[in-house]
Amino acid sequence: MTHTRLLLIGTVTTLLAVGPAVARADDGPSVPPGTEASASASVELDPNDPDLKLPDGATLAEPKVLDIKSVVEDQSGDERREDTNTSVTFALQAEVLFGKDSARISAQARARISVIANEIRTQNATRIRVFGFTDNLGSSAHGDVLSRKRANAVHGILEQELSDANITYEVRGYGEDYPIADNSTEEGRKKNRRVEISFPRGAN
């Protein structure tokens, strides 16, 4: 399989983090996926330090932490893996997992989810998020329901594969919220129709 590797830098500012939750898919969004603070500033700066050589009247902006994000996407764009210093996220396009307007997982999709389950074991993750998303075609209400059903379906396979009572799942359907591509083109809509599985990186 051919992969495209990108290196992205995302700015992480002061945002809310989500606490553990039992597996459910009927709650509203907490914070947008992937925007939670992952680290805090490790160095304190004295704004009055003369070595900063700030112009008269200038002040320091709020400190930021820049996460380095490695993104690997297969050539077809069907699957994407994002690694940061704190987490791993897999995004699978809906067409890889389901038939059109369906939440029934195909046999081929089960094999892909099994690979992700093995990575979860490798990372010794005990908190897993499964988020479903759609494009903006059709009604927003329909997208909310479909994305929730698809997230539940992937969650069900992960539970079977991992069979670990110590794992906590957060399962949500976001519908057309939080697109990652332009919904005005079919290529963009295809990227937005996805299920994301994310979990913390292990210490190993």
N, CA, C and O of each residue as an XYZ file, in Angstrom:
816
protein
N       0.838     -1.183      0.000
C       0.000      0.000      0.000
C       0.878      1.240      0.000
O       1.841      1.332      0.762
N       0.534      2.206     -0.875
C       1.309      3.443     -0.949
C       0.769      4.437      0.054
O      -0.444      4.601      0.178
N       1.654      5.099      0.767
C       1.239      6.068      1.768
C       1.814      7.434      1.437
O       2.897      7.551      0.864
N       1.082      8.440      1.803
C       1.567      9.807      1.731
C       1.789     10.279      3.145
O       0.872     10.218      3.964
N       2.986     10.751      3.457
C       3.281     11.196      4.818
C       3.417     12.715      4.841
O       4.173     13.303      4.067
N       2.674     13.327      5.741
C       2.723     14.760      5.912
C       3.115     15.065      7.336
O       2.847     14.265      8.232
N       3.738     16.189      7.567
C       4.056     16.624      8.916
C       3.399     17.960      9.129
O       3.738     18.941      8.466
N       2.451     18.005     10.060
C       1.695     19.212     10.305
C       1.969     19.708     11.700
O       2.235     18.915     12.603
N       1.906     21.009     11.888
C       2.037     21.577     13.221
C       0.729     22.265     13.555
O       0.305     23.176     12.844
N       0.087     21.838     14.628
C      -1.175     22.426     15.051
C      -0.971     23.231     16.306
O      -0.229     22.822     17.199
N      -1.629     24.384     16.386
C      -1.514     25.211     17.570
C      -2.556     24.779     18.590
O      -3.743     24.699     18.273
N      -2.123     24.503     19.807
C      -3.020     24.117     20.875
C      -3.029     25.231     21.901
O      -2.000     25.528     22.507
N      -4.177     25.846     22.100
C      -4.283     26.914     23.071
C      -5.117     26.438     24.244
O      -5.355     25.239     24.394
N      -5.561     27.367     25.076
C      -6.301     26.979     26.266
C      -7.696     26.555     25.869
O      -8.534     27.389     25.526
N      -7.950     25.241     25.916
C      -9.254     24.693     25.565
C      -9.698     23.743     26.655
O      -8.918     23.371     27.531
N     -10.964     23.353     26.591
C     -11.480     22.439     27.593
C     -11.143     21.018     27.217
O     -11.182     20.667     26.038
N     -10.809     20.182     28.200
C     -10.589     18.760     27.971
C     -11.824     18.008     28.405
O     -12.543     18.453     29.300
N     -12.079     16.864     27.775
C     -13.250     16.064     28.083
C     -12.865     14.958     29.044
O     -11.864     14.273     28.832
N     -13.639     14.775     30.088
C     -13.377     13.717     31.057
C     -13.921     12.399     30.567
O     -14.613     12.358     29.550
N     -13.623     11.307     31.271
C     -14.088      9.993     30.869
C     -15.612      9.937     30.806
O     -16.299     10.609     31.575
N     -16.123      9.142     29.899
C     -17.563      8.994     29.771
C     -17.889      7.558     29.460
O     -17.099      6.851     28.835
N     -19.072      7.120     29.902
C     -19.499      5.776     29.549
C     -19.903      5.780     28.095
O     -20.146      6.836     27.511
N     -19.977      4.584     27.501
C     -20.274      4.494     26.076
C     -21.702      4.938     25.813
O     -22.649      4.348     26.333
N     -21.854      5.968     25.013
C     -23.172      6.416     24.591
C     -23.004      7.237     23.336
O     -21.913      7.721     23.033
N     -24.106      7.392     22.599
C     -24.004      8.163     21.360
C     -25.093      9.205     21.262
O     -25.326      9.747     20.181
N     -25.776      9.506     22.375
C     -26.914     10.399     22.279
C     -26.667     11.750     22.926
O     -27.592     12.558     23.005
N     -25.462     12.026     23.390
C     -25.153     13.315     23.965
C     -24.776     14.310     22.869
O     -24.363     13.920     21.776
N     -24.921     15.589     23.172
C     -24.477     16.610     22.247
C     -22.974     16.767     22.315
O     -22.320     16.201     23.192
N     -22.422     17.545     21.378
C     -20.968     17.732     21.361
C     -20.480     18.392     22.644
O     -21.176     19.222     23.228
N     -19.298     18.024     23.072
C     -18.667     18.681     24.210
C     -17.741     19.748     23.648
O     -18.054     20.936     23.727
N     -16.624     19.354     23.091
C     -15.754     20.270     22.351
C     -15.451     19.608     21.019
O     -15.532     18.385     20.907
N     -15.106     20.388     20.013
C     -14.825     19.777     18.710
C     -13.736     18.730     18.814
O     -12.735     18.957     19.494
N     -13.899     17.591     18.162
C     -12.888     16.532     18.218
C     -11.530     17.037     17.764
O     -11.412     17.726     16.751
N     -10.518     16.688     18.522
C      -9.155     17.020     18.138
C      -8.702     18.403     18.537
O      -7.613     18.829     18.151
N      -9.528     19.132     19.317
C      -9.128     20.481     19.696
C      -8.843     20.616     21.180
O      -8.670     21.728     21.677
N      -8.792     19.501     21.896
C      -8.546     19.564     23.318
C      -7.076     19.876     23.583
O      -6.200     19.524     22.794
N      -6.828     20.539     24.698
C      -5.439     20.801     25.077
C      -4.744     19.480     25.351
O      -5.281     18.631     26.063
N      -3.545     19.296     24.788
C      -2.819     18.040     24.971
C      -1.568     18.213     25.802
O      -0.966     17.227     26.227
N      -1.168     19.446     26.040
C       0.033     19.680     26.830
C      -0.005     21.104     27.353
O      -0.764     21.936     26.856
N       0.804     21.379     28.341
C       0.872     22.739     28.876
C       2.263     23.308     28.620
O       3.226     22.575     28.394
N       2.337     24.630     28.662
C       3.622     25.283     28.416
C       4.617     24.865     29.488
O       4.312     24.932     30.678
N       5.792     24.440     29.079
C       6.785     23.918     30.025
C       7.757     24.989     30.504
O       8.482     24.777     31.476
N       7.779     26.127     29.838
C       8.718     27.189     30.194
C       7.932     28.459     30.485
O       7.100     28.881     29.682
N       8.199     29.063     31.634
C       7.567     30.332     31.969
C       8.479     31.481     31.534
O       9.690     31.447     31.756
N       7.882     32.485     30.918
C       8.639     33.645     30.459
C       8.297     34.854     31.317
O       7.140     35.080     31.670
N       9.322     35.620     31.642
C       9.121     36.866     32.368
C       8.897     37.974     31.348
O       9.820     38.326     30.613
N       7.681     38.534     31.287
C       7.422     39.556     30.276
C       8.242     40.826     30.474
O       8.340     41.654     29.568
N       8.825     40.977     31.651
C       9.641     42.161     31.925
C      11.134     41.924     31.692
O      11.944     42.819     31.933
N      11.504     40.738     31.232
C      12.906     40.416     31.001
C      13.451     41.312     29.882
O      12.919     41.295     28.772
N      14.496     42.090     30.153
C      15.021     43.003     29.117
C      15.592     42.274     27.902
O      15.695     42.855     26.821
N      15.967     40.994     28.074
C      16.518     40.245     26.942
C      15.478     39.960     25.864
O      15.836     39.607     24.741
N      14.190     40.110     26.190
C      13.151     39.883     25.188
C      13.151     40.981     24.124
O      12.704     40.773     22.996
N      13.663     42.159     24.509
C      13.765     43.283     23.564
C      12.420     43.597     22.896
O      12.338     43.749     21.677
N      11.378     43.690     23.715
C      10.062     44.042     23.188
C      10.020     45.539     22.871
O      10.582     46.337     23.621
N       9.375     45.928     21.791
C       9.212     47.365     21.496
C       8.412     48.038     22.610
O       7.652     47.383     23.323
N       8.588     49.332     22.751
C       7.858     50.076     23.778
C       6.357     49.873     23.607
O       5.812     50.010     22.511
N       5.706     49.545     24.716
C       4.252     49.359     24.700
C       3.810     47.970     24.281
O       2.628     47.649     24.404
N       4.729     47.122     23.783
C       4.354     45.770     23.338
C       4.228     44.843     24.543
O       4.895     45.039     25.558
N       3.369     43.836     24.422
C       3.191     42.829     25.475
C       3.239     41.444     24.847
O       3.027     41.277     23.646
N       3.523     40.458     25.688
C       3.560     39.081     25.207
C       2.148     38.534     25.040
O       1.267     38.814     25.852
N       1.939     37.764     23.996
C       0.667     37.062     23.819
C       0.605     35.897     24.793
O       1.612     35.518     25.392
N      -0.587     35.333     24.946
C      -0.741     34.159     25.802
C       0.133     33.024     25.269
O       0.253     32.853     24.056
N       0.754     32.235     26.183
C       1.617     31.144     25.712
C       0.825     30.081     24.967
O      -0.337     29.821     25.278
N       1.464     29.474     23.989
C       0.862     28.395     23.212
C       1.789     27.189     23.223
O       3.002     27.314     23.385
N       1.192     26.028     23.048
C       1.967     24.804     22.892
C       1.718     24.278     21.489
O       0.569     24.069     21.099
N       2.770     24.067     20.736
C       2.645     23.552     19.380
C       2.860     22.048     19.382
O       3.937     21.564     19.731
N       1.833     21.321     18.993
C       1.952     19.876     18.861
C       2.451     19.542     17.459
O       1.984     20.120     16.477
N       3.379     18.630     17.364
C       3.789     18.128     16.055
C       2.899     16.939     15.729
O       2.817     15.977     16.493
N       2.246     17.018     14.601
C       1.300     15.980     14.206
C       1.797     15.297     12.942
O       2.050     15.952     11.931
N       1.934     13.982     13.005
C       2.297     13.203     11.832
C       1.020     12.627     11.234
O       0.241     11.978     11.932
N       0.807     12.863      9.946
C      -0.399     12.382      9.270
C       0.002     11.446      8.141
O       0.777     11.821      7.261
N      -0.525     10.234      8.167
C      -0.274      9.263      7.103
C      -1.618      8.875      6.502
O      -2.517      8.421      7.209
N      -1.747      9.057      5.198
C      -2.990      8.744      4.508
C      -2.691      7.808      3.353
O      -1.745      8.031      2.598
N      -3.493      6.762      3.211
C      -3.223      5.867      2.088
C      -3.587      6.586      0.786
O      -4.316      7.578      0.792
N      -3.069      6.071     -0.317
C      -3.162      6.766     -1.599
C      -4.607      6.994     -2.021
O      -4.921      7.999     -2.658
N      -5.482      6.067     -1.668
C      -6.886      6.212     -2.036
C      -7.602      7.234     -1.172
O      -8.674      7.713     -1.541
N      -7.022      7.576     -0.019
C      -7.666      8.502      0.895
C      -8.711      7.847      1.771
O      -9.418      8.526      2.515
N      -8.816      6.505      1.687
C      -9.846      5.799      2.455
C      -9.544      5.765      3.948
O     -10.459      5.681      4.767
N      -8.280      5.830      4.298
C      -7.891      5.716      5.702
C      -6.773      6.709      6.012
O      -5.854      6.910      5.217
N      -6.878      7.321      7.184
C      -5.867      8.289      7.604
C      -5.499      8.003      9.058
O      -6.365      7.693      9.877
N      -4.205      8.110      9.370
C      -3.737      7.972     10.745
C      -3.025      9.256     11.147
O      -2.159      9.750     10.425
N      -3.397      9.792     12.305
C      -2.752     10.983     12.846
C      -2.116     10.626     14.185
O      -2.769     10.058     15.060
N      -0.843     10.963     14.336
C      -0.129     10.747     15.595
C       0.341     12.084     16.136
O       0.974     12.857     15.416
N       0.039     12.364     17.392
C       0.628     13.499     18.079
C       1.446     12.950     19.243
O       1.563     11.737     19.413
N       2.007     13.850     20.036
C       2.785     13.382     21.179
C       1.907     12.736     22.239
O       2.422     12.057     23.128
N       0.596     12.931     22.170
C      -0.276     12.398     23.211
C      -1.341     11.422     22.723
O      -1.901     10.686     23.536
N      -1.638     11.390     21.431
C      -2.772     10.583     20.989
C      -2.576     10.003     19.597
O      -1.705     10.425     18.836
N      -3.422      9.015     19.289
C      -3.475      8.395     17.964
C      -4.926      8.477     17.484
O      -5.850      8.172     18.238
N      -5.121      8.885     16.239
C      -6.465      8.950     15.657
C      -6.462      8.250     14.312
O      -5.625      8.528     13.453
N      -7.410      7.334     14.138
C      -7.644      6.706     12.845
C      -8.955      7.253     12.293
O      -9.952      7.321     13.012
N      -8.958      7.640     11.027
C     -10.182      8.084     10.355
C     -10.424      7.172      9.168
O      -9.577      7.044      8.283
N     -11.584      6.541      9.158
C     -11.968      5.656      8.057
C     -13.146      6.279      7.320
O     -14.137      6.655      7.947
N     -13.052      6.395      5.990
C     -14.163      6.928      5.232
C     -15.352      5.986      5.311
O     -15.201      4.765      5.371
N     -16.533      6.577      5.311
C     -17.755      5.786      5.475
C     -17.890      4.715      4.402
O     -18.367      3.615      4.681
N     -17.468      5.032      3.160
C     -17.611      4.045      2.084
C     -16.780      2.794      2.324
O     -17.092      1.729      1.791
N     -15.729      2.916      3.119
C     -14.899      1.760      3.455
C     -15.627      0.854      4.441
O     -15.434     -0.362      4.437
N     -16.458      1.449      5.278
C     -17.106      0.702      6.360
C     -18.524      0.265      6.039
O     -18.944     -0.821      6.439
N     -19.270      1.103      5.316
C     -20.709      0.902      5.179
C     -21.162      1.058      3.734
O     -20.469      1.645      2.903
N     -22.348      0.513      3.459
C     -23.017      0.801      2.207
C     -23.634      2.183      2.269
O     -23.639      2.811      3.327
N     -24.150      2.664      1.157
C     -24.741      3.999      1.109
C     -25.909      4.108      2.073
O     -26.811      3.271      2.069
N     -25.886      5.146      2.898
C     -26.954      5.444      3.854
C     -27.216      4.273      4.810
O     -28.338      4.086      5.279
N     -26.176      3.495      5.091
C     -26.313      2.304      5.934
C     -25.362      2.389      7.124
O     -24.355      3.097      7.083
N     -25.700      1.654      8.184
C     -24.814      1.547      9.340
C     -24.399      0.094      9.565
O     -23.951     -0.270     10.652
N     -24.551     -0.735      8.523
C     -24.149     -2.136      8.616
C     -22.715     -2.291      8.125
O     -22.397     -1.944      6.988
N     -21.854     -2.815      8.993
C     -20.426     -2.922      8.682
C     -20.157     -4.123      7.787
O     -20.673     -5.216      8.021
N     -19.343     -3.907      6.761
C     -18.992     -4.986      5.844
C     -17.900     -5.868      6.448
O     -17.237     -5.479      7.409
N     -17.719     -7.062      5.874
C     -16.692     -7.986      6.359
C     -15.299     -7.393      6.178
O     -14.430     -7.567      7.033
N     -15.089     -6.699      5.077
C     -13.787     -6.065      4.824
C     -13.509     -4.989      5.871
O     -12.374     -4.812      6.313
N     -14.567     -4.272      6.260
C     -14.399     -3.221      7.266
C     -14.022     -3.807      8.616
O     -13.253     -3.200      9.362
N     -14.547     -4.967      8.933
C     -14.200     -5.624     10.202
C     -12.698     -5.869     10.286
O     -12.098     -5.713     11.349
N     -12.097     -6.248      9.175
C     -10.659     -6.505      9.167
C      -9.885     -5.211      9.446
O      -8.885     -5.234     10.162
N     -10.339     -4.087      8.887
C      -9.672     -2.808      9.146
C      -9.814     -2.410     10.611
O      -8.862     -1.915     11.216
N     -10.981     -2.620     11.175
C     -11.203     -2.270     12.583
C     -10.374     -3.174     13.483
O      -9.910     -2.741     14.538
N     -10.183     -4.423     13.080
C      -9.348     -5.348     13.850
C      -7.909     -4.862     13.930
O      -7.262     -5.000     14.968
N      -7.401     -4.289     12.828
C      -6.042     -3.728     12.829
C      -5.955     -2.576     13.831
O      -4.965     -2.452     14.553
N      -6.984     -1.742     13.875
C      -7.005     -0.621     14.825
C      -7.080     -1.144     16.255
O      -6.443     -0.592     17.152
N      -7.853     -2.202     16.474
C      -7.936     -2.795     17.810
C      -6.566     -3.296     18.272
O      -6.222     -3.173     19.447
N      -5.798     -3.852     17.358
C      -4.437     -4.301     17.713
C      -3.552     -3.123     18.126
O      -2.737     -3.241     19.041
N      -3.719     -1.991     17.447
C      -2.950     -0.801     17.821
C      -3.374     -0.295     19.200
O      -2.541      0.169     19.978
N      -4.653     -0.384     19.493
C      -5.139      0.021     20.821
C      -4.502     -0.856     21.895
O      -4.113     -0.359     22.952
N      -4.396     -2.145     21.632
C      -3.726     -3.043     22.577
C      -2.258     -2.652     22.747
O      -1.737     -2.617     23.862
N      -1.607     -2.362     21.633
C      -0.191     -1.982     21.676
C       0.017     -0.740     22.531
O       1.000     -0.649     23.266
N      -0.896      0.208     22.440
C      -0.784      1.456     23.193
C      -1.319      1.323     24.621
O      -1.227      2.264     25.409
N      -1.878      0.152     24.955
C      -2.472     -0.068     26.283
C      -3.499      1.009     26.625
O      -3.569      1.460     27.769
N      -4.285      1.416     25.649
C      -5.267      2.472     25.852
C      -6.493      1.932     26.572
O      -6.963      0.833     26.276
N      -7.002      2.702     27.508
C      -8.202      2.315     28.250
C      -9.333      3.320     28.060
O     -10.402      3.162     28.650
N      -9.117      4.336     27.257
C     -10.167      5.307     26.961
C     -10.193      5.541     25.455
O      -9.226      6.041     24.880
N     -11.285      5.182     24.832
C     -11.379      5.213     23.378
C     -12.568      6.067     22.964
O     -13.660      5.952     23.521
N     -12.340      6.919     21.984
C     -13.417      7.711     21.412
C     -13.759      7.181     20.032
O     -12.876      6.893     19.224
N     -15.053      7.056     19.775
C     -15.526      6.661     18.452
C     -16.534      7.721     18.021
O     -17.628      7.814     18.580
N     -16.157      8.521     17.023
C     -16.978      9.647     16.585
C     -17.388      9.441     15.135
O     -16.551      9.135     14.286
N     -18.671      9.607     14.852
C     -19.182      9.499     13.489
C     -19.485     10.869     12.906
O     -19.901     11.778     13.624
N     -19.275     11.016     11.587
C     -19.506     12.283     10.895
C     -20.128     12.004      9.527
O     -19.935     10.931      8.954
N     -20.871     12.975      9.015
C     -21.445     12.865      7.674
C     -21.099     14.124      6.879
O     -20.483     15.054      7.401
N     -21.505     14.137      5.607
C     -21.402     15.371      4.832
C     -22.657     16.203      5.096
O     -23.439     15.883      5.992
N     -22.850     17.269      4.319
C     -23.999     18.143      4.569
C     -25.162     17.896      3.619
O     -26.080     18.712      3.542
N     -25.136     16.782      2.896
C     -26.268     16.443      2.044
C     -27.398     15.879      2.898
O     -27.147     15.243      3.922
N     -28.624     16.107      2.485
C     -29.752     15.628      3.276
C     -29.951     16.515      4.503
O     -29.252     17.512      4.690
N     -30.908     16.135      5.323
C     -31.213     16.960      6.491
C     -30.169     16.764      7.583
O     -29.540     15.711      7.684
N     -30.002     17.797      8.391
C     -29.059     17.724      9.512
C     -29.485     16.644     10.498
O     -28.641     15.939     11.052
N     -30.786     16.514     10.717
C     -31.290     15.507     11.668
C     -30.956     14.100     11.198
O     -30.567     13.250     11.999
N     -31.107     13.854      9.899
C     -30.781     12.535      9.362
C     -29.289     12.242      9.522
O     -28.903     11.132      9.888
N     -28.453     13.249      9.244
C     -27.011     13.075      9.408
C     -26.635     12.778     10.845
O     -25.751     11.961     11.102
N     -27.299     13.432     11.783
C     -27.018     13.181     13.203
C     -27.313     11.726     13.564
O     -26.511     11.063     14.223
N     -28.471     11.243     13.125
C     -28.868      9.866     13.444
C     -27.941      8.863     12.772
O     -27.495      7.910     13.410
N     -27.645      9.070     11.479
C     -26.801      8.133     10.738
C     -25.394      8.085     11.323
O     -24.830      7.004     11.491
N     -24.826      9.243     11.632
C     -23.464      9.252     12.181
C     -23.420      8.573     13.541
O     -22.427      7.931     13.883
N     -24.483      8.709     14.316
C     -24.552      8.067     15.632
C     -24.634      6.544     15.467
O     -23.948      5.801     16.168
N     -25.465      6.097     14.548
C     -25.586      4.650     14.304
C     -24.263      4.066     13.822
O     -23.880      2.970     14.231
N     -23.571      4.788     12.961
C     -22.297      4.280     12.443
C     -21.243      4.236     13.537
O     -20.464      3.285     13.608
N     -21.208      5.255     14.392
C     -20.269      5.233     15.519
C     -20.580      4.066     16.441
O     -19.668      3.397     16.926
N     -21.866      3.815     16.688
C     -22.260      2.679     17.534
C     -21.832      1.352     16.918
O     -21.402      0.444     17.628
N     -21.951      1.242     15.598
C     -21.577     -0.003     14.925
C     -20.086     -0.277     15.068
O     -19.687     -1.408     15.347
N     -19.254      0.755     14.876
C     -17.809      0.581     15.023
C     -17.461      0.287     16.477
O     -16.601     -0.548     16.758
N     -18.124      0.966     17.392
C     -17.915      0.694     18.821
C     -18.209     -0.765     19.142
O     -17.470     -1.395     19.898
N     -19.281     -1.305     18.573
C     -19.636     -2.700     18.827
C     -18.548     -3.668     18.388
O     -18.253     -4.632     19.095
N     -17.949     -3.420     17.228
C     -16.869     -4.286     16.740
C     -15.641     -4.165     17.640
O     -15.013     -5.170     17.970
N     -15.297     -2.943     18.036
C     -14.147     -2.757     18.927
C     -14.354     -3.488     20.251
O     -13.425     -4.104     20.773
N     -15.559     -3.422     20.791
C     -15.839     -4.134     22.049
C     -15.631     -5.633     21.891
O     -15.078     -6.289     22.773
N     -16.080     -6.170     20.758
C     -15.888     -7.604     20.502
C     -14.413     -7.941     20.368
O     -13.945     -8.939     20.917
N     -13.685     -7.112     19.641
C     -12.271     -7.376     19.385
C     -11.434     -7.255     20.658
O     -10.537     -8.064     20.891
N     -11.724     -6.257     21.471
C     -10.877     -5.980     22.627
C     -11.330     -6.725     23.875
O     -10.499     -7.147     24.678
N     -12.628     -6.889     24.046
C     -13.179     -7.667     25.160
C     -12.470     -7.340     26.481
O     -11.939     -8.227     27.150
N     -12.472     -6.066     26.836
C     -11.760     -5.608     28.030
C     -12.679     -4.698     28.832
O     -13.043     -3.612     28.378
N     -13.053     -5.149     30.033
C     -13.977     -4.386     30.873
C     -13.348     -3.108     31.406
O     -14.060     -2.229     31.892
N     -12.026     -2.989     31.325
C     -11.353     -1.789     31.828
C     -11.364     -0.630     30.832
O     -10.962      0.484     31.168
N     -11.817     -0.889     29.622
C     -11.834      0.154     28.598
C     -13.134      0.953     28.689
O     -14.221      0.383     28.784
N     -13.006      2.267     28.660
C     -14.153      3.166     28.633
C     -14.266      3.767     27.237
O     -13.277      4.216     26.657
N     -15.484      3.769     26.710
C     -15.725      4.297     25.373
C     -16.548      5.574     25.455
O     -17.463      5.689     26.270
N     -16.211      6.522     24.604
C     -17.054      7.689     24.372
C     -17.495      7.618     22.921
O     -16.673      7.714     22.010
N     -18.789      7.452     22.710
C     -19.319      7.216     21.373
C     -20.291      8.341     21.044
O     -21.255      8.570     21.775
N     -20.040      9.035     19.954
C     -20.870     10.177     19.591
C     -21.086     10.258     18.087
O     -20.252      9.815     17.297
N     -22.220     10.830     17.710
C     -22.495     11.142     16.314
C     -22.600     12.639     16.154
O     -23.445     13.274     16.784
N     -21.752     13.211     15.317
C     -21.702     14.654     15.135
C     -22.378     15.120     13.850
O     -22.442     16.322     13.592
N     -22.884     14.186     13.037
C     -23.536     14.598     11.802
C     -22.598     15.395     10.913
O     -21.453     15.002     10.686
N     -23.094     16.516     10.413
C     -22.303     17.329      9.485
C     -21.393     18.323     10.190
O     -20.675     19.074      9.529
N     -21.408     18.345     11.527
C     -20.518     19.250     12.256
C     -19.062     18.828     12.090
O     -18.773     17.647     11.896
N     -18.163     19.770     12.164
C     -16.718     19.555     12.130
C     -16.231     18.875     10.846
O     -15.544     17.856     10.914
N     -16.579     19.427      9.673
C     -16.040     18.870      8.417
C     -14.536     19.088      8.354
O     -14.008     20.043      8.923
N     -13.856     18.188      7.652
C     -12.407     18.323      7.463
C     -12.076     18.686      6.027
O     -10.906     18.858      5.683
N     -13.102     18.806      5.179
C     -12.894     19.145      3.772
C     -14.093     19.956      3.292
O     -15.076     20.125      4.013
N     -13.993     20.450      2.073
C     -15.009     21.326      1.493
C     -16.228     20.505      1.070
O     -16.113     19.610      0.232
N     -17.392     20.805      1.643
C     -18.603     20.073      1.304
C     -19.196     20.463     -0.052
O     -20.200     19.888     -0.472
N     -18.588     21.431     -0.738
C     -19.128     21.838     -2.035
C     -18.690     20.916     -3.161
O     -19.184     21.041     -4.282
N     -17.761     19.980     -2.885
C     -17.318     19.017     -3.896
C     -17.538     17.598     -3.384
O     -17.554     17.364     -2.176
N     -17.708     16.659     -4.303
C     -17.910     15.271     -3.891
C     -16.654     14.720     -3.216
O     -16.743     13.927     -2.279
N     -15.489     15.142     -3.696
C     -14.246     14.694     -3.068
C     -14.189     15.134     -1.603
O     -13.788     14.369     -0.726
N     -14.597     16.375     -1.361
C     -14.607     16.876      0.006
C     -15.658     16.182      0.852
O     -15.394     15.829      2.001
N     -16.839     15.984      0.303
C     -17.905     15.314      1.053
C     -17.510     13.888      1.418
O     -17.852     13.394      2.492
N     -16.785     13.233      0.511
C     -16.344     11.865      0.787
C     -15.411     11.836      1.999
O     -15.492     10.920      2.817
N     -14.534     12.821      2.120
C     -13.642     12.887      3.277
C     -14.422     13.159      4.563
O     -14.063     12.666      5.632
N     -15.484     13.942      4.450
C     -16.255     14.293      5.633
C     -17.121     13.138      6.139
O     -17.450     13.084      7.324
N     -17.487     12.223      5.256
C     -18.246     11.032      5.670
C     -17.256     10.031      6.258
O     -16.603      9.297      5.516
N     -17.142      9.997      7.568
C     -16.075      9.215      8.188
C     -16.438      8.815      9.611
O     -17.358      9.361     10.220
N     -15.681      7.838     10.122
C     -15.714      7.488     11.539
C     -14.288      7.613     12.055
O     -13.356      7.074     11.459
N     -14.123      8.316     13.149
C     -12.799      8.498     13.765
C     -12.714      7.712     15.062
O     -13.625      7.745     15.890
N     -11.605      7.008     15.223
C     -11.313      6.269     16.442
C     -10.039      6.868     17.023
O      -8.995      6.857     16.370
N     -10.115      7.385     18.234
C      -8.946      8.020     18.827
C      -8.731      7.519     20.257
O      -9.673      7.136     20.950
N      -7.462      7.533     20.676
C      -7.100      7.041     22.007
C      -5.733      7.591     22.381
O      -4.951      7.951     21.501
N      -5.433      7.662     23.683
C      -4.144      8.203     24.107
C      -2.983      7.292     23.710
O      -3.129      6.072     23.625
N      -1.857      7.896     23.474
C      -0.630      7.130     23.224
C      -0.165      6.500     24.525
O      -0.309      7.087     25.597
N       0.395      5.302     24.425
C       0.957      4.639     25.599
C       2.336      5.158     25.932
O       2.939      5.912     25.169
N       2.822      4.744     27.081
C       4.149      5.179     27.527
C       5.258      4.380     26.876
O       6.431      4.730     27.001
N       4.895      3.291     26.169
C       5.931      2.426     25.589
C       6.502      2.999     24.315
O       7.383      2.392     23.706
